[in-house]
Amino acid sequence: MSANTVTEQLTAAGRAIEHDSFAIIDREAGPHAYSAEQWPLVRRMIHANADFEFNGLTAFHPQAMQAGLERILAGNTPVVADVEMICVGLSKPRLAHFGMTPHQFISDPDVIAAAQAEDTTRAVQAMRKAHRLGLLDGAIVGIGNAPTALIEVVRLIREESVRPALVVGMPVGFVSAAESKDLLMELSDIPWVAISGRKGGSTLVVAAIHAILGLAEERQRQAA
């Protein structure tokens, strides 16, 4: 049986450790309510944090996995992130295999200046800049740090007809983090993956996107 070669660990030892970890998670998690496509994403997030609460806290729009897979397989899909940590964490070879490019604007001088002038956050202005550049439509948007970025993305969807392919909304924190994800999960016309409550983080966004990339490579192999 063939295996993924791009979205797996690069060494046999690394692959063995990761596969053993997944087997332990499967065993300890036991029965769950996720589909066969959803569980690899939840499992990889558990793997990233050793936190089994994501088995239950993770929520999916009904079309989330299919939308993410289709957009990745279409090629040249931008990934728009709220912070640099997500862009650094994503595997460059895995993204390159699908012709994907990560973008973040949180520290751009014009973003900082606009946030200061309008008394908003850099995260809000970064999402607005991504919209002005035409990067949000058809993109996979990953929010792991800034609730205000996710709130702005939801506003852009509702008020300015922005149409990302998938929003991975997982900001962590105590001020507006849970509320921002609640707003995202109210959307019915845009696919999303979210974590209920305060938990989240950039590491989880990276894990979620890597899980979808792995499933996309499986689809490629099956098609071949």
C-alpha positions in Angstrom: 0.0 0.0 0.0 1.4 3.4 -1.0 1.9 6.2 1.5 2.1 9.9 1.5 5.6 11.1 0.7 5.2 14.9 0.9 3.0 15.4 3.9 4.8 12.9 6.2 7.9 13.2 8.3 11.0 13.0 6.2 12.7 10.1 8.0 11.6 6.6 8.8 12.2 7.2 12.5 10.2 10.4 12.4 7.3 8.7 10.6 7.3 5.8 13.1 7.1 8.2 16.1 4.3 10.2 14.5 2.3 7.0 13.5 2.8 5.5 17.0 1.5 8.8 18.5 -1.6 8.8 16.3 -2.2 5.1 17.3 -2.0 6.1 21.0 -4.4 9.0 20.4 -6.9 6.7 18.6 -6.8 4.2 21.4 -7.1 6.7 24.2 -9.7 8.8 22.6 -12.0 5.9 22.0 -15.4 6.4 20.2 -16.0 9.9 18.9 -18.6 11.7 16.8 -16.3 12.9 14.0 -16.4 11.7 10.4 -13.6 9.8 8.8 -12.4 13.0 7.1 -12.8 15.2 10.3 -11.0 12.9 12.7 -7.5 13.2 11.2 -7.7 17.0 11.8 -8.9 16.6 15.4 -6.3 13.9 16.0 -3.4 16.1 14.7 -4.5 18.9 17.0 -4.5 16.6 20.0 -1.1 15.4 18.9 0.2 19.1 18.7 -0.9 19.8 22.3 -1.4 16.5 24.0 -4.9 17.8 24.9 -7.8 15.4 24.5 -10.3 18.1 25.1 -10.1 19.0 21.4 -12.1 15.7 20.9 -15.4 17.5 21.5 -14.3 21.2 21.4 -13.5 21.1 17.7 -16.5 22.0 15.5 -16.9 21.7 11.7 -19.2 23.4 9.2 -20.8 20.5 7.2 -18.8 21.4 4.1 -15.5 22.3 5.8 -13.3 19.4 5.0 -14.6 19.0 1.4 -14.2 22.7 0.7 -10.6 22.7 2.1 -9.6 19.7 0.1 -11.1 20.9 -3.1 -9.4 24.3 -2.8 -6.0 22.8 -2.0 -6.2 20.3 -4.9 -7.1 23.2 -7.2 -3.6 24.6 -6.6 -2.3 28.1 -6.1 -4.5 28.7 -3.1 -3.3 31.5 -0.7 -3.2 30.9 3.0 -3.9 34.2 4.9 -2.9 34.1 8.5 -3.3 36.6 11.3 0.3 36.2 12.6 3.7 35.2 11.3 3.9 32.2 13.6 1.4 30.4 11.4 3.3 31.1 8.2 6.6 30.0 9.9 4.9 26.8 11.3 3.5 25.6 8.0 5.7 23.2 6.1 7.2 25.0 3.0 7.6 21.7 1.1 4.0 20.7 1.8 2.7 24.1 0.7 4.9 24.1 -2.4 3.6 20.7 -3.5 0.2 22.3 -3.9 1.5 25.7 -5.1 0.3 27.4 -2.0 1.7 30.6 -0.6 1.2 31.9 3.0 0.6 35.6 3.7 0.5 37.7 6.9 0.6 41.5 7.3 0.5 42.0 11.0 3.9 43.9 11.2 3.6 45.9 7.9 4.2 49.6 8.5 1.0 50.6 6.7 -1.0 48.2 8.9 0.5 49.6 12.1 -0.1 53.1 10.9 -3.7 52.4 10.0 -4.3 50.7 13.4 -2.9 53.7 15.2 -4.9 56.2 13.1 -8.2 54.4 13.4 -7.7 53.2 17.0 -8.2 49.5 16.0 -5.8 46.5 16.2 -3.1 45.6 13.8 -5.0 42.3 13.3 -8.1 44.1 12.0 -6.0 46.2 9.6 -4.1 43.1 8.4 -7.3 41.4 7.4 -8.4 44.6 5.6 -5.1 44.7 3.8 -5.5 41.1 2.7 -9.0 42.0 1.4 -7.6 45.0 -0.5 -5.0 42.8 -2.1 -7.7 40.4 -3.3 -6.2 37.5 -1.2 -9.2 36.5 0.9 -11.6 35.3 -1.8 -10.9 31.6 -2.3 -8.3 31.5 0.4 -7.8 29.3 3.4 -7.8 31.8 6.3 -6.1 30.8 9.5 -6.7 32.7 12.7 -4.9 31.4 15.8 -3.9 34.4 17.8 -6.1 37.5 17.4 -9.9 37.4 18.0 -10.2 40.8 16.4 -8.9 39.4 13.2 -11.5 36.7 13.2 -14.3 39.2 14.0 -13.1 41.3 11.1 -13.1 38.4 8.7 -16.7 37.6 9.8 -17.6 41.2 9.2 -16.0 41.2 5.7 -18.0 38.1 4.9 -21.3 39.5 6.0 -20.9 43.1 4.9 -18.5 43.1 2.0 -19.3 39.7 0.4 -15.8 38.3 1.0 -15.8 34.6 0.1 -12.9 32.6 1.6 -12.8 28.9 0.7 -12.4 27.9 4.4 -11.8 29.8 7.7 -9.8 27.9 10.3 -10.8 30.0 13.3 -8.9 29.1 16.5 -7.8 32.3 18.4 -6.8 31.7 21.9 -7.4 34.0 24.9 -9.7 35.6 27.4 -10.9 38.7 25.7 -13.3 38.0 22.8 -11.7 34.7 21.8 -14.7 32.5 22.6 -17.1 35.2 21.3 -15.2 35.5 18.0 -15.5 31.8 17.4 -19.2 31.9 18.2 -19.7 34.5 15.5 -17.8 32.3 13.0 -19.9 29.3 13.9 -23.0 31.2 13.1 -22.0 31.4 9.4 -23.8 28.9 7.2 -22.6 30.0 3.7 -18.8 29.9 4.4 -17.1 26.7 5.5 -15.2 26.8 8.8 -13.4 24.8 11.4 -13.4 26.2 14.9 -12.6 25.4 18.6 -15.4 26.3 21.1 -14.4 28.3 24.1 -11.1 30.0 25.0 -8.7 27.4 23.8 -6.8 27.7 20.5 -3.6 29.0 19.2 -1.4 29.2 16.1 0.0 25.7 16.6 -3.5 24.3 16.3 -4.2 26.2 13.1 -0.9 24.8 11.6 -1.9 21.3 12.7 -5.4 21.7 11.2 -4.0 22.9 7.8 -1.3 20.1 7.8 -4.1 17.6 8.4 -6.0 18.8 5.4 -2.8 18.8 3.3 -2.2 15.2 4.2 -5.7 14.2 3.2 -5.3 16.2 -0.1 -2.1 14.2 -0.9 -4.1 11.0 -0.2 -6.7 12.2 -2.7 -4.0 12.8 -5.3 -2.6 9.3 -4.9 -6.0 7.8 -5.2 -6.7 9.8 -8.4 -3.3 8.7 -9.8 
